[in-house]
Amino acid sequence: MRATGVHIFVRVGVLAPEDLVRVGIRNVLEAEHQLSVVADGHTNRVLDVTDRVPLDVLVASPATECDALRLLRTINRRPLPPRTVVLADRVSRQGACALLGERAAGILRRSTARHHLPWAVPAAAQGGLALEPALASLLVDSYLQPLRRAQTQSDARTLLGRLTVREREVLTLLADGHAAPAIAAMLSLAPGTVKSYLRSVYDKLDVSNRIQAVRVLWSADAIPSPAPVPSRAVGQTA
């Protein structure tokens, strides 16, 4: 980057397999006064672009995710590689992780890149990670999901810790699908006693019915969660 007064000018290279795409990216970038496109070329000639002039950021629009990974590996073998922002049609969580693993400095969808390139390129030039907002949300959610699951499990186990041994037995049999009279017979208890235990279980677990109580057991991994029932194909008869 070159600084003039308070302005920072970012030297940008553009790679894309089609001339029209390169022109479109160039037009978006050069509409921003601090961005200067100093080189462009076909994605198959990446080194011709990166070695022609010093670059701060390379905006690459390869045809496929595999092409993007190969391009990043080629660039990162250079002594001072530019920060690379990748444009792609669709990016899955796994694909994004693979690109980030190859040191992509940004990932944007091609369809909305014109809205995000003006902020993404300067962010990448300054060492930031420029991600499409929807993709950033997906990656954050995938990171937080195990933490949320662990917290739910911990909370459920805390609730189960309030139960007596007998209440836990009654709840486990309830989760196995047994009604109160059957539970009473299995534990040699009066039906009224079982109902009393169930009221106590619901109160301690802060739930109001059988389904909610059993869900606490599932959340705590105290019993296996039920497998989903496979849907019957259209036209299939029993």
C-alpha positions as CSV (number, residue, x, y, z in Angstrom):
1,M,0.0,0.0,0.0
2,R,1.1,3.6,-0.7
3,A,0.2,6.3,1.7
4,T,-0.2,9.9,0.5
5,G,-1.2,12.3,3.3
6,V,-4.1,10.7,5.0
7,H,-5.1,8.6,2.0
8,I,-4.0,4.9,1.5
9,F,-3.8,3.6,-2.1
10,V,-4.2,-0.1,-2.5
11,R,-2.6,-1.7,-5.6
12,V,-4.9,-4.4,-6.9
13,G,-4.5,-7.2,-9.4
14,V,-7.5,-9.0,-11.0
15,L,-7.7,-12.6,-12.2
16,A,-10.6,-14.1,-14.0
17,P,-11.1,-16.5,-16.9
18,E,-13.3,-14.1,-18.9
19,D,-12.4,-10.7,-20.2
20,L,-15.9,-9.4,-19.4
21,V,-15.6,-10.5,-15.8
22,R,-12.2,-8.8,-15.4
23,V,-13.6,-5.6,-16.8
24,G,-16.6,-5.7,-14.4
25,I,-14.3,-6.2,-11.4
26,R,-12.0,-3.4,-12.6
27,N,-14.9,-1.0,-13.0
28,V,-16.2,-1.7,-9.4
29,L,-12.7,-1.3,-7.9
30,E,-11.7,1.8,-9.8
31,A,-14.9,3.6,-8.7
32,E,-13.2,3.8,-5.3
33,H,-10.5,6.4,-5.3
34,Q,-8.2,4.5,-2.9
35,L,-8.1,1.4,-5.1
36,S,-5.9,1.2,-8.2
37,V,-6.0,-1.8,-10.5
38,V,-2.4,-2.1,-11.7
39,A,-2.5,-5.6,-13.4
40,D,-5.1,-8.1,-14.6
41,G,-5.1,-11.4,-16.5
42,H,-6.5,-14.9,-17.0
43,T,-6.6,-17.2,-14.0
44,N,-4.3,-19.6,-15.9
45,R,-1.6,-17.0,-16.0
46,V,-1.5,-16.1,-12.3
47,L,2.3,-15.5,-12.1
48,D,2.2,-13.2,-15.1
49,V,0.0,-10.9,-13.0
50,T,1.5,-11.3,-9.6
51,D,5.1,-10.9,-10.8
52,R,4.4,-8.0,-13.2
53,V,4.1,-5.3,-10.5
54,P,4.0,-5.3,-6.7
55,L,0.4,-6.0,-5.5
56,D,-1.2,-5.4,-2.2
57,V,-4.4,-7.4,-3.0
58,L,-5.3,-9.9,-5.7
59,V,-9.0,-10.3,-6.5
60,A,-9.4,-13.7,-8.1
61,S,-12.5,-15.1,-9.7
62,P,-11.6,-18.7,-10.6
63,A,-14.1,-21.0,-12.4
64,T,-14.3,-23.6,-9.6
65,E,-13.4,-24.1,-6.0
66,C,-10.6,-26.5,-7.0
67,D,-9.2,-23.8,-9.3
68,A,-9.3,-21.4,-6.4
69,L,-7.3,-23.8,-4.2
70,R,-4.7,-24.4,-6.9
71,L,-4.4,-20.6,-7.5
72,L,-3.9,-19.9,-3.8
73,R,-1.2,-22.6,-3.5
74,T,0.6,-21.1,-6.5
75,I,0.4,-17.6,-5.1
76,N,1.5,-18.6,-1.6
77,R,4.7,-20.1,-3.0
78,R,5.9,-16.6,-4.0
79,P,8.3,-14.8,-1.6
80,L,5.9,-12.0,-0.9
81,P,2.4,-13.1,-2.0
82,P,-0.4,-10.5,-2.2
83,R,-3.4,-10.9,0.0
84,T,-6.0,-12.8,-2.1
85,V,-9.8,-12.2,-2.1
86,V,-11.6,-15.1,-3.8
87,L,-14.9,-14.7,-5.7
88,A,-17.1,-17.8,-6.0
89,D,-20.6,-18.8,-7.1
90,R,-21.4,-20.8,-4.0
91,V,-19.3,-21.4,-0.9
92,S,-20.1,-24.1,1.7
93,R,-18.7,-24.2,5.2
94,Q,-16.2,-26.9,4.2
95,G,-15.2,-25.0,1.1
96,A,-14.7,-21.8,3.0
97,C,-12.5,-23.6,5.6
98,A,-10.4,-25.1,2.8
99,L,-9.9,-21.7,1.2
100,L,-9.0,-20.1,4.5
101,G,-6.6,-22.9,5.2
102,E,-4.8,-21.9,2.0
103,R,-4.6,-18.3,3.4
104,A,-7.4,-16.6,1.4
105,A,-7.8,-13.1,2.8
106,G,-11.4,-12.8,1.7
107,I,-14.3,-14.9,0.3
108,L,-17.2,-13.2,-1.5
109,R,-20.0,-14.5,-3.7
110,R,-19.7,-13.5,-7.3
111,S,-23.4,-12.4,-7.5
112,T,-23.0,-9.8,-4.7
113,A,-19.3,-9.0,-5.0
114,R,-19.9,-5.6,-6.5
115,H,-21.5,-4.5,-3.1
116,H,-18.7,-5.9,-1.0
117,L,-15.4,-5.4,-2.9
118,P,-15.2,-1.7,-2.0
119,W,-14.8,-2.5,1.7
120,A,-13.4,-6.1,1.4
121,V,-10.3,-5.1,-0.6
122,P,-9.1,-2.4,1.8
123,A,-9.8,-4.7,4.7
124,A,-7.7,-7.5,3.2
125,A,-4.9,-5.0,2.4
126,Q,-4.8,-4.0,6.0
127,G,-4.5,-7.6,7.2
128,G,-8.1,-8.2,7.9
129,L,-10.3,-11.1,6.9
130,A,-13.0,-10.1,4.4
131,L,-16.0,-12.5,4.4
132,E,-19.4,-12.2,2.8
133,P,-21.7,-11.4,5.7
134,A,-23.8,-14.6,5.2
135,L,-20.7,-16.7,5.1
136,A,-19.3,-15.1,8.2
137,S,-22.6,-15.9,10.0
138,L,-22.4,-19.5,8.8
139,L,-18.9,-19.9,10.0
140,V,-19.6,-18.3,13.4
141,D,-22.7,-20.5,13.8
142,S,-20.7,-23.7,13.0
143,Y,-18.2,-22.7,15.6
144,L,-20.8,-21.8,18.3
145,Q,-23.0,-24.8,17.7
146,P,-20.9,-27.3,19.7
147,L,-20.5,-24.8,22.5
148,R,-24.3,-24.3,22.6
149,R,-24.8,-28.1,22.6
150,A,-22.3,-28.5,25.4
151,Q,-24.1,-25.8,27.4
152,T,-27.5,-27.4,26.8
153,Q,-26.1,-30.7,28.0
154,S,-24.6,-29.2,31.1
155,D,-27.9,-27.4,32.0
156,A,-29.8,-30.7,31.5
157,R,-27.4,-32.6,33.7
158,T,-27.7,-30.0,36.4
159,L,-31.5,-30.4,36.3
160,L,-31.3,-34.2,36.5
161,G,-29.0,-33.8,39.5
162,R,-32.0,-32.5,41.5
163,L,-33.8,-35.8,41.2
164,T,-33.7,-38.6,43.7
165,V,-32.7,-42.1,42.6
166,R,-36.3,-43.3,42.6
167,E,-37.4,-40.2,40.6
168,R,-34.7,-40.9,38.1
169,E,-35.9,-44.5,37.7
170,V,-39.5,-43.4,37.2
171,L,-38.4,-40.8,34.5
172,T,-36.2,-43.4,32.7
173,L,-39.1,-45.8,32.5
174,L,-41.3,-43.0,31.3
175,A,-38.8,-42.3,28.6
176,D,-38.9,-45.9,27.6
177,G,-42.6,-45.5,26.8
178,H,-44.2,-47.0,29.9
179,A,-47.4,-45.5,31.3
180,A,-47.8,-44.8,35.1
181,P,-49.6,-48.1,35.8
182,A,-46.9,-50.1,34.1
183,I,-44.2,-48.2,35.9
184,A,-46.0,-48.9,39.2
185,A,-46.1,-52.6,38.5
186,M,-42.4,-52.7,37.5
187,L,-41.2,-50.9,40.6
188,S,-43.7,-52.5,43.0
189,L,-45.3,-49.2,43.8
190,A,-48.9,-47.9,44.0
191,P,-50.0,-46.0,40.9
192,G,-50.7,-43.0,43.1
193,T,-47.1,-43.1,44.3
194,V,-45.8,-43.1,40.7
195,K,-48.0,-40.1,39.9
196,S,-46.6,-38.3,42.9
197,Y,-43.1,-39.0,41.8
198,L,-43.9,-37.7,38.3
199,R,-45.3,-34.5,39.7
200,S,-42.1,-34.1,41.7
201,V,-40.0,-34.8,38.6
202,Y,-41.9,-32.2,36.5
203,D,-41.5,-29.6,39.3
204,K,-37.8,-30.2,39.7
205,L,-37.1,-30.2,36.0
206,D,-39.3,-27.1,35.5
207,V,-41.4,-28.8,32.9
208,S,-45.1,-29.4,32.5
209,N,-45.4,-32.7,30.7
210,R,-43.9,-36.0,29.8
211,I,-42.4,-34.9,26.5
212,Q,-40.5,-32.0,28.0
213,A,-39.2,-34.2,30.9
214,V,-37.9,-36.8,28.5
215,R,-36.3,-34.2,26.4
216,V,-34.2,-33.2,29.4
217,L,-32.9,-36.8,29.5
218,W,-32.0,-36.7,25.8
219,S,-30.3,-33.3,26.2
220,A,-28.2,-34.7,29.0
221,D,-27.3,-37.7,26.9
222,A,-28.6,-39.8,29.7
223,I,-30.5,-41.9,27.2
224,P,-30.1,-42.1,23.4
225,S,-32.2,-39.7,21.4
226,P,-34.7,-41.5,19.2
227,A,-33.7,-42.2,15.6
228,P,-35.8,-40.3,13.0
229,V,-38.6,-42.4,11.5
230,P,-37.8,-42.8,7.7
231,S,-40.5,-41.3,5.5
232,R,-42.3,-43.6,3.2
233,A,-41.7,-43.1,-0.4
234,V,-44.6,-41.7,-2.5
235,G,-46.7,-44.6,-3.8
236,Q,-45.2,-47.1,-1.4
237,T,-47.7,-49.4,0.4
238,A,-47.3,-51.1,3.7
